Amino acid sequence: MSRTPTADIPTADLVTRTLQAVADAVPVADRPATDRRIVPLAPGVLATTTPGRHRWRGGRRSAAAVLGAAAALVVAVVAVRAGGDGDDAGPATDLSDPASVQFVPEWLPDDVTTEVGLVGRMTDSGLALDAALLGSPDGTGDVLVAGLERSDGQPITEQQVREVRNAIDTPTARLEDSGAEGRDGSRGWVAVSRGSASRDDALAAGAALMDDADWSDVLPGWTPQPVPLGWLPDFAPTYRTRYAGDDRSVDVLAVAGDLPEADVLPTLLVDPRTVTVRDQQGWISSLPSAGSEMLLWQEAPGLVGAVIADGLSSDELVQVADELRVAEQPAGDADVEVVAEGDVEGMAYRIERQDTLSEGRCVTLYVDDVPTGPSCGLDPSDGTAREIGPVERNDDVTLVWGILAADVREATVGPFATVRAPALPLDPDDPASLRYVLLALPTPSTPVDITFSDAGGNALGVTTVDPRGTIGG
């Protein structure tokens, strides 16, 4: 695979002048002084809004949107420079919207033949994120701490904090490492203790963050370094496609984000080593919690490529990456439809449905405007309860959400049906539509049996649900 170098003096000058012109044109509101001890990152290193799962469907054209347009122009300029007018520029690809890019492998090992399909599609969330790496005085350990804040001022949920921790833990933590998390109102935090650092150190770092305390007062002698985490796979907008065999598997990811500087990224990864991939520097690292390895590289401004594999050699990892192509973008997905909205025991909810070209039908439940999905590829033949479990919890109530078979009409809890709720259609115009149920159970609550019944009151099946389980798990 041959590539024309993309950086020369005229191009760099054009990019610089374009970004400067956009920056001059963007109105920036005054911000109040802050006493936060996590040092704000340089502009462009970490976005003010760190992506997660919610795609905003409209609204004002913000400064971030204008800067995103500038980034798209930069990508377009680079693409023109890279393509030139020769015949070996490769197939035309559109990288102007990194959040919509999907990679397709042109080569896979012979025994990795089954395309499992799109196993993850993360979109935008509206969470602001600051992060720092706190190095211990003796240099034998560190704490990676991240502060989260909802830009709309609504409370951060347990599920949001848990998703952030999973996204951070997977590429950065060894099995022996520990961590902690917490939340209070619209703010939350996640901390991972690595090496000789202890869980108490993580708790201290999280408390310092929430209290706006000085690091030197809480962890004397520890050295903070700002680090960007907006590139994390499955936290930033990510297209993730899986291919599998009997004993080996490959996940191909396109992530909307920018990797940290080359001297910072290795400090975040587990056992990293550099390789040459797609004619540039890449990093292979271990994912101990998954028993896999990950290859990372910066495909283009605003676009990170990743291959996560179980059972592949380093050479095979690189070959998969070297022979990826960008999938042609579909004409577009159907508009999002609101299936239902209302209030359950003080929790506002909204259910949205969208038919997508890449994932089939997707359904997302929002609780207090926070997404708890989506669930995609819904198949009426999947059984009485396609999925069911707790999605939100407060001191009084645990909300259980389920997607059910088309013939279910009611869900009841316990032998005496102490709690009951109707199973309503996800598509009221389709008699064969799957159905959904929302059950409000007291907090705390022990595991309960939920019975599903048809229109005649006949029991179709029973499922045991633990309301104390992981939110969204």
C-alpha positions in Angstrom: 0.0 0.0 0.0 1.6 3.2 -1.1 0.8 6.6 0.2 1.7 10.1 -0.8 3.1 12.2 2.1 0.4 14.5 3.4 2.4 17.3 5.0 4.3 20.0 3.2 4.8 23.7 3.8 1.9 25.1 1.6 -0.6 22.6 3.1 0.5 23.4 6.6 0.2 27.1 5.9 -3.3 26.7 4.4 -4.4 24.6 7.4 -3.1 27.1 9.9 -4.7 30.1 8.1 -8.0 28.2 7.9 -8.1 27.3 11.5 -7.1 30.8 12.5 -9.9 32.3 10.4 -12.4 30.0 12.0 -11.2 30.7 15.5 -11.4 34.4 14.8 -15.0 34.0 13.6 -16.3 31.9 16.5 -17.8 33.8 19.4 -16.6 32.5 22.7 -18.6 33.2 25.8 -16.8 34.4 29.0 -16.2 31.6 31.4 -16.1 32.0 35.2 -12.8 31.5 36.9 -12.3 27.9 38.1 -10.3 26.5 41.0 -10.2 23.0 39.6 -6.9 21.3 40.0 -7.1 19.1 36.9 -5.3 21.3 34.5 -7.4 22.2 31.4 -5.9 20.5 28.3 -4.6 22.4 25.3 -7.3 23.3 22.8 -7.9 20.5 20.3 -6.3 17.9 22.5 -9.5 17.0 24.5 -12.9 18.2 23.3 -15.1 20.1 25.8 -17.8 17.5 25.1 -16.4 14.0 25.3 -18.4 11.6 23.2 -20.5 8.8 24.5 -23.9 7.4 23.4 -26.4 10.1 22.5 -26.7 11.6 19.1 -28.1 15.2 19.2 -30.5 15.6 16.3 -30.5 19.4 16.0 -30.1 22.7 17.7 -27.8 25.7 17.5 -24.6 25.6 15.5 -22.2 25.8 18.4 -18.6 26.8 18.5 -17.7 23.1 18.7 -19.7 22.5 15.5 -17.9 25.3 13.7 -14.5 24.0 14.8 -15.7 20.5 13.7 -16.3 22.0 10.2 -12.8 23.4 10.2 -11.4 20.0 11.1 -13.4 18.6 8.2 -11.8 21.1 5.9 -8.4 20.1 7.3 -9.1 16.5 6.5 -10.3 17.5 3.0 -7.1 19.5 2.4 -5.0 16.5 3.6 -7.0 14.1 1.4 -6.4 16.3 -1.7 -2.7 16.5 -1.0 -2.5 12.7 -0.4 -4.5 11.8 -3.5 -2.6 13.9 -6.0 -3.4 13.2 -9.6 -1.8 9.8 -9.9 -3.4 6.5 -10.4 -2.2 4.9 -7.1 -4.1 7.1 -4.8 -6.4 4.3 -3.8 -10.2 4.2 -3.7 -12.0 7.5 -2.8 -12.9 7.6 0.8 -14.8 10.2 2.8 -13.2 11.0 6.2 -14.8 14.4 6.6 -17.1 13.0 9.3 -15.0 10.8 11.5 -18.0 9.8 13.6 -19.6 8.0 10.6 -16.5 6.2 9.3 -16.6 2.4 9.3 -13.6 0.2 8.4 -13.9 -3.0 6.4 -11.0 -5.6 6.4 -9.8 -6.7 3.0 -7.7 -9.5 4.7 -8.4 -11.7 7.7 -6.8 -15.0 8.8 -8.3 -18.0 7.1 -9.9 -19.3 10.3 -11.6 -16.0 11.1 -14.4 -16.2 8.6 -17.7 -15.3 10.2 -18.8 -11.7 10.3 -20.6 -11.3 13.6 -21.6 -7.9 12.5 -21.7 -4.4 14.1 -21.3 -5.1 17.8 -21.0 -1.5 19.0 -22.0 1.9 17.8 -21.3 4.7 20.2 -22.5 8.3 19.4 -22.4 11.7 21.1 -23.3 12.1 24.9 -22.8 15.6 26.1 -20.4 14.7 28.9 -17.5 17.0 29.7 -14.3 15.2 30.7 -11.1 16.3 32.3 -8.4 13.8 33.2 -4.9 13.7 34.8 -2.3 11.1 35.4 -0.9 11.4 39.0 2.6 10.0 39.4 3.7 8.6 42.8 6.7 10.2 44.4 8.9 7.1 43.9 7.8 6.6 40.3 6.5 3.1 40.9 2.8 3.8 40.5 0.2 6.2 39.3 -3.5 7.1 39.5 -5.4 7.9 36.3 -8.3 10.1 37.4 -11.1 11.5 35.3 -13.8 14.0 36.2 -17.1 13.9 34.4 -19.8 16.6 34.2 -23.1 16.8 32.4 -23.3 20.0 30.4 -27.0 20.2 30.9 -26.7 20.2 34.7 -28.8 17.0 35.1 -27.5 14.3 37.6 -25.0 11.9 36.3 -26.3 8.3 36.5 -24.6 5.2 37.8 -24.7 3.7 34.3 -22.8 6.7 32.8 -20.1 6.5 35.5 -19.8 2.7 35.0 -19.5 3.0 31.2 -16.7 5.6 31.6 -14.9 3.3 34.1 -15.2 0.3 31.7 -13.9 2.4 28.8 -10.9 3.6 30.9 -10.1 0.2 32.6 -10.0 -1.9 29.4 -6.9 -0.3 27.8 -5.2 1.1 30.8 -5.5 -1.4 33.7 -3.7 -4.6 34.6 -5.6 -7.4 36.4 -3.9 -6.6 39.6 -4.8 -2.9 39.4 -7.7 -1.4 41.3 -10.1 1.5 40.9 -13.0 3.4 42.3 -15.7 5.8 41.1 -18.3 8.1 42.5 -20.9 10.7 41.6 -22.6 13.7 43.1 -25.3 15.6 41.2 -24.1 16.5 37.7 -20.5 15.6 38.5 -18.8 12.2 38.7 -15.3 10.7 38.8 -13.4 7.6 37.9 -9.9 6.6 39.2 -7.7 3.7 38.3 -4.7 2.9 40.6 -1.8 1.3 38.8 1.5 -0.3 39.9 2.2 0.4 43.5 -0.7 2.9 43.9 -3.5 1.6 46.1 -7.3 1.9 46.0 -7.0 4.4 48.8 -4.9 6.6 46.5 -7.7 6.4 43.9 -10.3 7.3 46.5 -8.2 10.2 47.6 -7.8 11.4 44.1 -11.5 11.2 43.4 -12.3 13.1 46.7 -9.8 15.8 45.8 -11.5 16.2 42.4 -15.0 16.5 43.8 -13.9 18.9 46.5 -11.8 21.0 44.2 -8.9 20.4 46.5 -5.2 20.9 45.7 -3.5 17.7 44.7 -0.5 18.6 46.9 -2.7 18.7 49.9 -4.3 15.3 49.3 -1.5 13.4 47.7 1.8 15.2 48.8 4.6 14.7 46.4 2.5 13.2 43.6 2.9 14.9 40.1 -0.2 15.6 38.0 0.0 15.5 34.2 -3.1 16.4 32.1 -4.0 13.6 29.7 -6.7 13.4 27.0 -9.1 10.5 27.1 -11.6 11.5 24.4 -10.1 8.9 22.0 -11.0 5.9 24.1 -12.7 3.2 22.0 -16.4 2.5 22.9 -16.5 5.9 24.7 -15.8 8.2 21.8 -18.1 7.8 18.8 -17.1 4.3 17.6 -18.0 1.9 14.8 -17.0 -1.6 16.0 -17.4 -4.6 13.7 -16.5 -8.2 14.8 -15.2 -11.2 12.9 -14.8 -14.6 14.5 -13.6 -18.1 14.1 -13.7 -21.2 16.4 -10.8 -19.9 18.6 -9.9 -16.5 17.4 -11.7 -13.2 16.8 -11.0 -9.7 15.4 -12.8 -6.4 16.2 -12.2 -3.6 13.8 -12.9 -0.1 15.2 -13.1 3.4 13.8 -13.0 6.0 16.6 -13.7 9.7 16.3 -10.9 11.3 18.3 -7.2 12.1 18.4 -4.6 10.1 20.2 -2.4 11.8 22.8 1.1 12.8 21.9 3.6 10.0 21.2 5.4 10.5 24.5 2.1 10.4 26.5 0.1 7.6 24.9 2.5 4.8 26.0 2.1 5.9 29.7 -1.6 5.1 29.5 -1.3 1.7 27.8 -0.4 -1.8 29.2 2.9 -3.2 27.9 2.9 -1.0 24.8 5.3 -1.5 21.8 5.6 0.5 18.7 5.0 -0.8 15.2 4.7 0.6 11.7 1.1 0.4 10.5 -0.4 2.0 7.4 3.0 3.8 6.8 3.0 5.4 10.2 3.6 4.8 13.8 1.2 2.6 15.8 1.1 1.0 19.2 0.2 -2.6 20.2 -0.8 -3.0 23.8 -2.3 -5.7 26.0 -6.0 -5.7 27.2 -5.6 -7.9 30.3 -9.3 -7.8 31.3 -10.3 -9.0 27.9 -7.4 -11.4 27.2 -6.8 -9.6 24.0 -4.3 -7.2 22.3 -5.1 -3.8 20.7 -3.4 -2.0 17.8 -3.9 1.8 17.7 -3.0 4.4 15.1 -4.0 7.9 14.0 -5.7 7.3 10.6 -6.5 11.0 9.9 -7.1 14.2 11.9 -10.1 13.3 14.2 -10.1 9.6 13.3 -8.3 6.8 15.2 -8.1 3.3 13.9 -8.0 0.2 16.2 -7.9 -3.5 15.8 -8.6 -5.7 18.9 -7.8 -9.3 18.5 -7.9 -12.5 20.5 -5.3 -15.1 19.3 -3.6 -13.2 16.5 0.1 -12.6 16.2 1.5 -9.1 16.1 2.2 -9.5 12.4 -1.4 -10.6 11.8 -2.7 -7.6 13.7 -0.7 -5.2 11.5 -1.7 -7.0 8.3 -5.4 -6.7 9.2 -4.9 -2.9 9.8 -2.8 -2.4 6.7 -5.5 -3.9 4.5 -8.5 -2.0 5.9 -10.6 0.2 3.6 -13.3 2.7 4.5 -16.8 1.5 3.8 -19.0 3.5 1.5 -21.3 5.6 3.5 -25.0 4.8 3.3 -27.5 7.3 2.0 -28.8 7.8 5.5 -30.8 6.2 8.3 -34.5 6.8 8.9 -35.6 9.6 11.2 -35.8 8.9 14.9 -39.3 8.3 16.1 -40.5 8.8 19.7 -42.4 5.7 20.7 -43.6 6.9 24.1 -42.7 9.3 26.8 -43.9 9.9 30.3 -43.1 9.5 34.0 -42.6 6.5 36.3 -42.3 7.2 40.0 -40.7 10.6 39.4 -38.3 9.4 36.6 -39.0 11.0 33.3 -38.5 8.5 30.4 -38.6 8.6 26.6 -38.4 5.7 24.2 -37.0 6.3 20.7 -37.0 4.0 17.7 -34.9 4.2 14.5 -34.5 1.9 11.5 -30.8 2.1 10.5 -29.1 0.7 7.4 -26.2 -0.7 9.3 -27.8 -2.1 12.5 -31.4 -2.7 11.7 -34.0 -1.5 14.1 -32.6 0.2 17.2 -34.6 1.1 20.3 -33.2 3.5 23.0 -34.7 4.2 26.4 -33.8 7.6 27.9 -34.3 8.2 31.7 -34.1 11.8 32.6 -32.6 12.4 29.1 -29.8 9.9 29.7 -29.7 7.0 27.1 -29.6 3.4 28.4 -29.1 1.7 25.1 -29.4 1.4 22.2 -30.7 -2.1 21.6 -30.3 -3.0 17.9 -31.0 -5.8 15.5 -34.3 -6.6 17.3 -35.8 -9.9 16.3 -39.3 -11.0 17.3 -38.2 -14.6 17.4 -35.7 -14.0 20.2 -37.9 -15.3 22.9 -40.3 -14.0 25.6 -37.8 -11.6 27.1 -35.1 -10.4 24.6 -33.5 -8.4 27.4 -34.6 -7.1 30.8 -32.8 -5.6 33.7 -32.4 -2.5 35.9 -31.6 0.7 34.1 -31.9 3.4 36.8 -32.0 3.5 40.6 -32.5 6.1 43.3 -33.1 5.8 47.0 -36.7 4.7 46.6 -37.2 3.1 43.3 -35.3 0.8 40.8 -36.5 1.1 37.2 -36.5 -2.2 35.3 -36.8 -2.1 31.5 -37.5 -5.0 29.2 -38.0 -5.7 25.5 -40.4 -8.6 25.1 -41.9 -11.0 22.5 -44.8 -9.8 20.4 -47.4 -12.0 22.2 -46.6 -10.7 25.7 -49.3 -8.4 27.1 -48.4 -8.0 30.8 -45.5 -8.5 33.2 -46.2 -9.2 36.9 -43.8 -9.5 39.8 -43.9 -12.2 42.4 -46.4 -14.9 43.1 -49.1 -12.4 44.1 -48.5 -10.0 41.3 -47.6 -7.2 43.7 -46.3 -5.1 40.8 -47.8 -5.3 37.3 -47.3 -3.4 34.1 -48.6 -3.6 30.6 -46.3 -4.8 27.7 -46.8 -2.1 25.0 -45.8 -2.3 21.3 -42.6 -0.7 20.1 -44.4 -0.1 16.8 -48.1 0.5 17.4 -48.8 0.1 13.6 -47.3 -3.4 13.5 -49.3 -6.3 15.1 -46.1 -8.4 15.2 -44.1 -5.7 16.9 -41.9 -6.5 19.9 -43.1 -5.0 23.1 -41.6 -3.2 26.0 -42.3 -3.0 29.7 -41.2 -0.6 32.5 -41.4 -1.8 36.1 -40.8 0.3 39.2 -39.5 -1.8 42.1 -38.6 -0.7 45.6 -35.0 0.0 46.4 -33.4 -2.0 47.9 -35.0 -5.2 46.5 -34.1 -8.8 46.4 -34.1 -10.9 43.1 -37.7 -11.3 41.8 -39.5 -13.5 39.4 -41.2 -11.7 36.6 -44.0 -13.6 34.8 -45.0 -12.7 31.2 -48.6 -13.3 30.2 -50.5 -13.2 26.9 -53.8 -11.4 26.2 -55.7 -14.3 27.8 -53.7 -14.1 31.0 -51.9 -17.3 30.2 -48.3 -17.4 31.5 -45.7 -17.5 28.7 -42.6 -17.6 30.7 -40.8 -16.5 33.9 -37.5 -14.6 34.2 -35.6 -13.8 37.4 -34.2 -10.3 37.7 -31.9 -8.9 40.4 -32.8 -5.2 40.8 -29.6 -4.8 42.8 -27.5 -5.7 39.7 -25.3 -3.4 37.7 -27.3 -0.6 36.1 -27.5 -1.2 32.4 -25.7 -4.5 32.8 
